[in-house]
Amino acid sequence: MMGYYILIGGIALISWLVSSKLKSKFKYYSKVHLRNGMSGAEIAEKMLADHGIHDVKVISTPGMLTDHYNPANKTVNLSEGVYNQRNASAAAVAAHECGHAVQHAQAYEWLTLRSKLVPVVSVTSSLSMWVVFGGLMLGAAAGVGLGYWVAVAGLVMMGMATLFSFITLPVEYDASSRALAWLKAKNIVTPEEYKGSEDALKWAARTYLVAAIGSLATLVYWGLQVLGGRD
């Protein structure tokens, strides 16, 4: 158990460092004002229009770094700091979220797969650890039948969340690639502004990478407790 706490503590520390770096990057590039004077909302609307997407709305949502694309109601949700601001950070985030809208419109396979897993993962992710604990308490490590299968069921649920986190990686990286390619092709940003947008999205992607690694490490640890502890 001590090894688990050290593992989770280490991952939590790395996650905090990456998150802090991301926030500092966005704060820094928020000072790099766009020469064209476009707001995040205007950039998002233009990117959607340039891709022939006219059924997606760009709306403002409360909070910081709460930006997301909702495929259910086809909305690009931009945080207040992105929706109204006119800087490299806002341009990067707005274009990135529109990248997801483009993925949706073009039926990008990884986004489609991720969307199919959302209903399952939304239920299993919160229950998996409790199911594994329940199985261990019933004697899974000692090879007791019922406890073992309960724990295995928990591992399967945990595995779904891990799979989801890894499927999220190509979805996020592809959205960033689409965003940066469009920003450059349409001359939305200057070379200096582009570097800021690229760096900001790079750090945003790393938060998903750390989350995926943390999910896998947790799955492996509890898998060893359940499967490796049997007589």
Stockholm file with secondary structure:
# STOCKHOLM 1.0

chainA/1-231         MMGYYILIGGIALISWLVSSKLKSKFKYYSKVHLRNGMSGAEIAEKMLADHGIHDVKVISTPGMLTDHYNPANKTVNLSEGVYNQRNASAAAVAAHECGHAVQHAQAYEWLTLRSKLVPVVSVTSSLSMWVVFGGLMLGAAAGVGLGYWVAVAGLVMMGMATLFSFITLPVEYDASSRALAWLKAKNIVTPEEYKGSEDALKWAARTYLVAAIGSLATLVYWGLQVLGGRD
#=GR chainA/1-231 SS CHHHHHHHHHHHHHHHHHHHHHHHHHHHHTTSBCTTCCCHHHHHHHHHHHTTCCSCEEEEESSSSCCEEETTTTEEEEEHHHHSCCBHHHHHHHHHHHHHHHHHHTTCHHHHHHHHHHHHHHHHHHHHHHHHHHHHHTTGGGTCHHHHHHHHHHHHHHHHHHHHHHHHHHHHHHHHHHHHHHHHHTTCSCHHHHHHHHHHHHHHHHHHHHHHHHHHHHHHHHHHHHHTTCC
#=GC SS_cons         CHHHHHHHHHHHHHHHHHHHHHHHHHHHHTTSBCTTCCCHHHHHHHHHHHTTCCSCEEEEESSSSCCEEETTTTEEEEEHHHHSCCBHHHHHHHHHHHHHHHHHHTTCHHHHHHHHHHHHHHHHHHHHHHHHHHHHHTTGGGTCHHHHHHHHHHHHHHHHHHHHHHHHHHHHHHHHHHHHHHHHHTTCSCHHHHHHHHHHHHHHHHHHHHHHHHHHHHHHHHHHHHHTTCC
//
